[in-house]
Amino acid sequence: MVTTLKTIYTPITEDMVKDLEVGEMIMISGYIYTGRDAVLPKVVSLIKNNKLQQSGIELNGSVIFHTAVSPAGVGPTSSNKYEIESNIPTLSEAGVKLHLGKGSISKDTIASLNKYNSVYAVIPPVTALLSSKIKSQAVAAFPEEGMEALHLLEVDDFPAIIAVAHGKSIY
C-alpha cells in the first residue's frame, strides 16, 4: 500500500488521475462541489437533458464531495446510498475526476470509475478539521435544497485517501 502524500489542484487532469494509486494520501486545493442524496440526481438530470452547461456547473476535471453544507460544518456521508452511488457513473462520464465520501462502493461502480478515468477517495468524518480547510463557499445550484443544495467550496489542503483507482479498491 502506498504511503505518500500528494497535493492535487483542481481542475484535475486525466494525467493526474492516472498517477493516483489506491491507499495514497492526498491533499486537495482549489474548488470542489458538494452534493448528496437530494441534489446529485438533479445534477444527473441536467446532464441527461443537455442542460448542464446552461446551469453554470462545470464538471470537467471537478471534484464532488458527498456531503451537505451546514452551520455545523461538512463531513462525509455514505457514498453507497442509492441516490449517490447510482449517479457516480454519469457524473464521471460528464467529467468528475474525484468523488469524495465514506464507505465501500460496488464492483459495478468501481468498473465505471475505471472506464471514465475517475477515482473515489474516502474522508474521515472530522468535521472541525474539514471546516478549517474551507476558504469560501457559495450555492452553485438548487438553493431550494437548503444545506443539501449543490455548493461550490474553495478549499486548501483538504485531506483524503484514494480508496478506488484503476479498477482496484481498498475494500
C-alpha positions as CSV (number, residue, x, y, z in Angstrom):
1,M,0.0,0.0,0.0
2,V,1.2,3.5,-0.9
3,T,2.0,5.9,1.9
4,T,3.0,9.1,0.0
5,L,1.3,12.4,0.4
6,K,0.4,14.2,-2.9
7,T,-1.2,17.6,-3.4
8,I,-3.9,17.8,-6.0
9,Y,-5.1,21.1,-7.5
10,T,-8.4,21.5,-9.3
11,P,-9.3,21.2,-12.1
12,I,-7.9,17.6,-12.2
13,T,-6.4,16.4,-15.5
14,E,-6.6,13.0,-17.0
15,D,-2.9,12.5,-16.4
16,M,-3.2,13.5,-12.7
17,V,-5.8,10.7,-12.2
18,K,-3.6,8.1,-14.0
19,D,-0.9,8.8,-11.4
20,L,-3.1,8.2,-8.3
21,E,-2.9,4.8,-6.5
22,V,-5.1,3.1,-4.0
23,G,-4.0,3.9,-0.5
24,E,-2.3,7.2,-1.5
25,M,-3.0,10.1,0.8
26,I,-3.9,13.3,-1.0
27,M,-4.5,17.0,-0.1
28,I,-6.9,18.8,-2.4
29,S,-6.7,22.5,-3.1
30,G,-9.0,24.6,-5.4
31,Y,-12.7,24.3,-5.9
32,I,-14.9,21.3,-5.1
33,Y,-18.6,20.7,-5.4
34,T,-20.7,19.2,-2.6
35,G,-23.8,17.1,-3.2
36,R,-25.6,14.2,-1.7
37,D,-29.0,12.4,-1.8
38,A,-31.2,15.3,-2.8
39,V,-29.1,17.1,-5.3
40,L,-27.0,14.6,-7.2
41,P,-30.0,13.1,-9.1
42,K,-30.8,16.7,-10.1
43,V,-27.3,17.3,-11.5
44,V,-27.6,14.0,-13.4
45,S,-30.9,15.1,-14.8
46,L,-29.3,18.3,-16.1
47,I,-26.6,16.1,-17.8
48,K,-29.1,13.8,-19.3
49,N,-31.2,16.7,-20.6
50,N,-28.2,18.6,-22.0
51,K,-28.8,21.5,-19.6
52,L,-25.7,21.3,-17.5
53,Q,-23.8,24.0,-19.4
54,Q,-26.8,26.4,-19.1
55,S,-26.7,25.8,-15.3
56,G,-23.1,27.2,-14.9
57,I,-21.9,23.9,-13.4
58,E,-18.5,22.9,-14.8
59,L,-17.9,19.2,-14.1
60,N,-14.9,18.7,-16.4
61,G,-11.9,17.9,-14.1
62,S,-14.1,18.5,-11.0
63,V,-14.3,17.0,-7.5
64,I,-17.7,16.2,-5.8
65,F,-17.7,15.7,-2.1
66,H,-20.7,13.6,-0.8
67,T,-21.8,16.0,2.0
68,A,-24.2,18.7,2.9
69,V,-23.0,22.2,4.0
70,S,-24.5,23.3,7.3
71,P,-23.6,25.8,10.0
72,A,-22.1,22.8,11.9
73,G,-19.6,22.2,9.1
74,V,-19.0,19.5,6.5
75,G,-18.5,15.8,6.9
76,P,-18.8,12.8,4.5
77,T,-22.0,10.9,4.1
78,S,-22.1,7.3,2.9
79,S,-21.3,7.1,-0.8
80,N,-23.0,3.8,-1.2
81,K,-26.5,5.2,-0.7
82,Y,-28.6,4.5,-3.8
83,E,-29.2,8.2,-4.6
84,I,-25.4,8.9,-4.5
85,E,-23.8,5.7,-5.9
86,S,-26.2,5.3,-8.8
87,N,-25.2,8.7,-10.1
88,I,-21.4,8.2,-9.9
89,P,-21.1,6.7,-13.4
90,T,-23.0,9.5,-15.1
91,L,-21.1,12.2,-13.1
92,S,-17.8,10.5,-14.0
93,E,-18.7,10.3,-17.7
94,A,-19.6,14.1,-17.5
95,G,-16.1,14.9,-16.3
96,V,-16.0,14.4,-12.5
97,K,-12.5,13.1,-11.8
98,L,-12.6,12.6,-8.0
99,H,-15.6,11.6,-5.8
100,L,-15.1,12.1,-2.0
101,G,-17.2,10.3,0.6
102,K,-17.1,7.4,3.0
103,G,-17.7,3.7,2.8
104,S,-17.3,1.0,0.3
105,I,-18.8,1.1,-3.2
106,S,-20.0,-1.7,-5.5
107,K,-17.9,-3.5,-8.1
108,D,-20.0,-2.0,-10.9
109,T,-19.3,1.5,-9.6
110,I,-15.6,0.6,-9.4
111,A,-15.7,-0.5,-13.0
112,S,-17.5,2.7,-14.1
113,L,-14.8,4.8,-12.3
114,N,-12.1,2.9,-14.2
115,K,-13.9,3.3,-17.5
116,Y,-14.1,7.1,-17.1
117,N,-10.7,7.5,-15.5
118,S,-12.2,8.8,-12.3
119,V,-11.3,7.9,-8.7
120,Y,-13.0,7.7,-5.3
121,A,-11.4,8.8,-2.1
122,V,-12.6,8.5,1.5
123,I,-12.5,11.3,4.0
124,P,-12.6,10.5,7.7
125,P,-15.6,12.1,9.5
126,V,-13.6,15.0,11.0
127,T,-15.9,18.0,10.6
128,A,-13.8,20.5,12.6
129,L,-10.7,19.8,10.5
130,L,-12.5,19.9,7.2
131,S,-14.3,23.1,8.1
132,S,-11.0,24.8,8.8
133,K,-9.8,24.0,5.2
134,I,-12.7,25.9,3.6
135,K,-11.7,29.3,2.2
136,S,-15.0,30.2,0.7
137,Q,-18.4,28.7,-0.1
138,A,-21.4,29.5,-2.3
139,V,-24.5,27.8,-3.5
140,A,-23.9,26.7,-7.1
141,A,-27.3,25.3,-7.9
142,F,-30.6,24.1,-6.4
143,P,-30.8,26.6,-3.4
144,E,-34.3,25.2,-2.6
145,E,-32.5,22.1,-1.1
146,G,-31.0,24.2,1.7
147,M,-27.9,22.6,3.2
148,E,-28.2,19.8,0.6
149,A,-28.0,22.3,-2.3
150,L,-25.1,21.9,-4.7
151,H,-22.4,24.1,-3.2
152,L,-19.0,25.2,-4.5
153,L,-16.3,25.2,-1.9
154,E,-12.8,26.8,-2.3
155,V,-10.5,24.6,-0.2
156,D,-6.9,24.5,0.8
157,D,-5.2,21.2,1.7
158,F,-8.4,19.2,2.1
159,P,-7.3,15.7,3.2
160,A,-8.4,12.4,1.6
161,I,-7.2,8.8,0.9
162,I,-7.6,7.3,-2.5
163,A,-9.9,4.3,-2.0
164,V,-10.7,3.3,-5.6
165,A,-8.5,3.8,-8.6
166,H,-7.9,2.0,-11.9
167,G,-10.3,-0.9,-11.1
168,K,-8.8,-1.6,-7.6
169,S,-10.3,-0.9,-4.2
170,I,-9.0,-0.8,-0.6
171,Y,-12.3,-2.6,0.4
